[in-house]
Amino acid sequence: MKRRVVCRVAALCIGLFPLAATAQDITIQGKTFYKNGKPWTPKGIQVEGLNEPLGADESAAGQANAKQRRASWGPVELDAIKTVFRADVIRFQVSQPGLDPQSPIYSPAYASELLVAFKLARSHGFVVIVSIDAQSENGIPNLPGMPNDSTVRAWRTLAPPLTNDSGILLELFNEPALSSNAQSQKQWAQSMQAVIDAVRHEGATNILLLDGLWYARSTNGLFPLVRDTLPNRLALAVHPYLARGIFVTEKQWNDHFGSSAKKYPMIATEWNATPTNGCVGPDTPSVALSLMRYLESLRIGLIGWAIDSNFGKMVKDHINYEPTDYSAFTDCSKSPSDSGGGKLLAIYPNN
């Protein structure tokens, strides 16, 4: 029985059905993604500019950054993502408290702003990944680093207008923070299952992406712990940010996420390696290249972080949109630079 879609916020009903402006049927068979019936390796870039509501209760500097990132967003940026990176996916990280009606920064206008952005990306032919985020950059610091009731409420706000578009994938919670062990795996399964059930109750038939533990680095052992009412509509999400000494070799990658990637559908929905993020020392460029080859060997799709972030640069500027590279890289640093994995993403796969 098809559920009736209900808009709890009147503004979200605007443009509800025209959201699927570009027909794309994303499906899963076994561990392989398909786009319009053909095997598909997703490749895309994350947009940071909309991951907090304007006017959220935070510093003036934070709000200035939010406005600056929004100024970069639009058709020019979308065309650059397509032409420079040969990408067909946009990942939006969105604010959990901004979408939770019980949050002090909840904003119906923010939810409407997101729908307009999704629709623009879809009209340019992109598949869209929507990721609920509860980290500090979403407007409120020190929120729990695991899915909870607020996550459920946020999806109840945002999911209904998205349910009729199979070109939109829902990443249920960005980067669960607990390290991977038996106890945290059980907690992950319980909290993630509640979100799966809530989104399906809203009528969503979209593919759901489930981030692993340890900020999405560890997925092994998790997939069998959850269930779905729909077949072949769940997949794993990994964020393979390098970590000095503990997440730099093929064995370590396999021990954390590779074993599950060989059995279950997976997308690397966020990655970069810059002096400020995912840096492991002077050999970061060579380790990052090894990681790309490892992901490619497993046919894992890759999303770069981000088109509009100073700390996770994929492009050097928003004029020429030249991909970042490691030509000037020396070592890890606390200062943002133009070093990063943009070129590796641009030539992924077959690099």
Helices and strands as residue ranges (DSSP letters): G 10-13, G 17-19, E 26-29, E 32-35, E 38-40, E 43-47, H 60-72, H 75-85, E 89-95, H 96-99, H 108-123, E 127-133, G 136-138, H 149-158, G 160-162, E 168-171, H 182-201, E 208-211, H 213-216, G 223-225, E 234-238, H 250-253, I 254-258, H 259-261, E 266-271, H 284-297, E 301-304, H 342-346
